[in-house]
Amino acid sequence: MSFKIYTKTGDKGTTSLIGGTKVPKSHLRIEAYGTIDELNSNIGLCKDSLDDEQSRKVLQDVQWQLFSIGAALACDPAKETKLHIPDIHESDIIALEKEIDRMNEALPPLKYFILPGGHSTISFLHIARCVCRRAERCCVHLETEKEKIAPLILMYLNRLSDYLFVLARYAGHLLKIEDVPWKPRG
């Protein structure tokens, strides 16, 4: 038996958090997990555009972790849920750092600011990096408004944006496309 994708419960601009609390669709928590969802979709696009199997595997893991983050953000922090929401672990952050280090070994040192571009794969990765930074800002905003979020979520998103930046450079390296340096006028 299939279920209908439309429920009509959100037609008046509200939705429910996990735990049943109704909130406006403009609520900071909805904005945060919606941005995580947007990031996850962008990561899928990046993964599909890469030929490097190691990077594709890491991005697959990132998608699973982002889904967990989205689920955690969708929970009402004031209510106990019966669902088991997977956690982000410090080992997930360490895994990203190891990948950053691995890729950096193959790259020339960065001596200037670079512009996104040179190939669509590189551009996709920079777009994902920017969406990741926005997701991080949304989560920081949640925290400043005294909404509880797991501290590892902020750490993970911060490291993920670093990873995506280095992956964009690494993808260019594999494609034999040099970084595009930003040169100020004058």
C-alpha positions as CSV (number, residue, x, y, z in Angstrom):
1,M,0.0,0.0,0.0
2,S,1.4,3.4,-0.9
3,F,0.7,6.6,1.0
4,K,-0.2,10.0,-0.4
5,I,2.6,12.5,-0.5
6,Y,0.2,15.3,0.1
7,T,-1.6,15.7,3.5
8,K,-2.9,19.2,3.1
9,T,-2.0,19.9,6.7
10,G,0.6,22.5,5.7
11,D,-1.8,24.5,3.5
12,K,-2.1,27.2,6.1
13,G,1.7,27.7,6.5
14,T,2.3,25.5,9.5
15,T,4.1,22.2,9.9
16,S,4.8,19.8,12.7
17,L,8.2,19.0,14.3
18,I,9.0,15.5,15.3
19,G,7.2,15.3,18.6
20,G,4.0,16.9,17.2
21,T,4.6,20.6,18.0
22,K,3.1,22.8,15.3
23,V,5.2,25.7,14.1
24,P,5.1,28.2,11.2
25,K,7.0,27.0,8.1
26,S,9.1,30.2,8.6
27,H,10.4,28.9,12.0
28,L,14.1,28.9,12.5
29,R,14.2,25.2,13.0
30,I,12.3,24.6,9.7
31,E,14.7,27.0,7.9
32,A,17.7,25.1,9.4
33,Y,16.6,21.6,8.4
34,G,15.3,22.8,5.1
35,T,18.7,24.2,4.3
36,I,20.3,20.9,5.3
37,D,17.9,19.2,2.9
38,E,19.0,21.7,0.1
39,L,22.6,20.9,1.0
40,N,22.0,17.2,0.8
41,S,20.5,17.6,-2.7
42,N,23.5,19.6,-3.8
43,I,25.8,17.0,-2.4
44,G,24.0,14.4,-4.5
45,L,24.6,16.6,-7.6
46,C,28.3,16.9,-6.7
47,K,28.6,13.1,-6.1
48,D,27.0,12.4,-9.5
49,S,29.4,14.7,-11.3
50,L,32.6,13.2,-9.8
51,D,34.5,10.3,-11.3
52,D,36.8,9.8,-8.2
53,E,35.4,6.8,-6.3
54,Q,36.9,7.8,-3.0
55,S,35.3,11.2,-3.1
56,R,32.0,9.7,-4.2
57,K,32.0,7.3,-1.2
58,V,32.8,10.1,1.2
59,L,29.9,12.2,-0.3
60,Q,27.6,9.2,0.1
61,D,28.5,9.1,3.8
62,V,28.0,12.8,4.0
63,Q,24.5,12.5,2.6
64,W,23.6,9.9,5.3
65,Q,25.0,12.2,8.0
66,L,23.2,15.2,6.7
67,F,19.9,13.2,6.8
68,S,20.6,12.5,10.5
69,I,21.3,16.2,11.1
70,G,18.1,17.1,9.4
71,A,16.2,14.6,11.5
72,A,17.8,15.9,14.7
73,L,16.9,19.5,13.8
74,A,13.3,18.5,13.0
75,C,12.8,17.3,16.6
76,D,11.1,19.5,19.1
77,P,13.9,19.8,21.7
78,A,11.3,20.2,24.5
79,K,9.7,16.8,23.8
80,E,11.0,13.3,24.0
81,T,10.5,11.4,20.8
82,K,10.0,7.7,20.4
83,L,12.0,7.7,17.2
84,H,15.7,6.8,17.3
85,I,17.5,9.7,15.6
86,P,21.1,8.7,14.6
87,D,23.7,10.9,16.1
88,I,26.7,12.7,14.5
89,H,29.9,11.4,16.2
90,E,33.3,13.0,16.6
91,S,34.6,10.2,14.3
92,D,32.5,11.7,11.4
93,I,34.4,15.0,11.8
94,I,37.7,13.2,12.1
95,A,36.9,11.3,8.9
96,L,36.4,14.6,7.0
97,E,39.7,16.0,8.4
98,K,41.5,12.9,7.2
99,E,40.0,13.3,3.7
100,I,41.0,17.0,3.7
101,D,44.6,16.0,4.6
102,R,44.7,13.3,2.0
103,M,43.5,15.6,-0.8
104,N,45.8,18.5,0.3
105,E,48.8,16.2,-0.1
106,A,48.1,16.2,-3.8
107,L,47.4,19.9,-4.2
108,P,49.8,22.8,-4.5
109,P,49.8,25.2,-1.5
110,L,47.1,27.8,-1.7
111,K,48.8,31.2,-2.0
112,Y,45.8,33.4,-3.1
113,F,42.0,33.6,-3.0
114,I,40.4,31.5,-5.8
115,L,37.2,32.0,-7.8
116,P,34.7,29.2,-8.1
117,G,34.7,27.8,-11.6
118,G,36.8,26.3,-14.4
119,H,34.5,23.2,-14.7
120,S,30.9,22.4,-13.8
121,T,32.0,19.9,-11.2
122,I,34.2,22.5,-9.4
123,S,31.3,25.0,-9.5
124,F,28.8,22.4,-8.1
125,L,31.2,21.8,-5.2
126,H,31.5,25.5,-4.5
127,I,27.7,25.9,-4.6
128,A,27.4,23.0,-2.1
129,R,30.1,24.7,0.1
130,C,28.1,28.0,0.1
131,V,24.9,26.2,1.0
132,C,26.8,24.4,3.8
133,R,27.9,27.7,5.2
134,R,24.3,29.0,5.1
135,A,23.2,25.8,6.9
136,E,25.8,26.5,9.5
137,R,24.6,30.1,9.9
138,C,21.0,28.8,10.3
139,C,22.1,26.5,13.1
140,V,24.1,29.2,14.8
141,H,21.0,31.4,14.6
142,L,19.0,28.6,16.3
143,E,21.5,28.5,19.1
144,T,21.5,32.3,19.6
145,E,17.7,32.1,19.9
146,K,18.2,29.5,22.7
147,E,17.0,26.6,20.6
148,K,18.9,23.5,21.5
149,I,21.1,21.8,18.9
150,A,23.9,19.2,19.4
151,P,27.3,21.0,19.4
152,L,28.7,18.4,17.0
153,I,26.3,19.5,14.3
154,L,28.0,22.9,14.2
155,M,31.4,21.3,14.2
156,Y,30.4,18.9,11.5
157,L,29.0,21.6,9.2
158,N,32.1,23.8,9.7
159,R,34.4,20.9,8.8
160,L,32.1,19.9,5.9
161,S,32.4,23.3,4.2
162,D,36.2,23.1,4.6
163,Y,36.1,19.6,3.0
164,L,33.9,20.8,0.1
165,F,36.4,23.7,-0.6
166,V,39.3,21.3,-0.7
167,L,37.3,18.8,-2.7
168,A,36.6,21.5,-5.3
169,R,40.3,22.1,-5.6
170,Y,41.0,18.4,-5.7
171,A,38.4,17.8,-8.4
172,G,40.1,20.5,-10.5
173,H,43.5,18.8,-9.9
174,L,42.1,15.4,-11.1
175,L,40.5,17.2,-14.1
176,K,43.8,19.0,-14.8
177,I,42.2,22.4,-14.3
178,E,44.1,25.0,-12.4
179,D,42.6,27.1,-9.6
180,V,41.3,30.4,-10.9
181,P,43.0,33.1,-8.9
182,W,41.2,36.2,-7.7
183,K,43.2,39.2,-8.7
184,P,42.1,42.6,-7.3
185,R,41.8,45.5,-9.7
186,G,44.6,47.9,-10.0
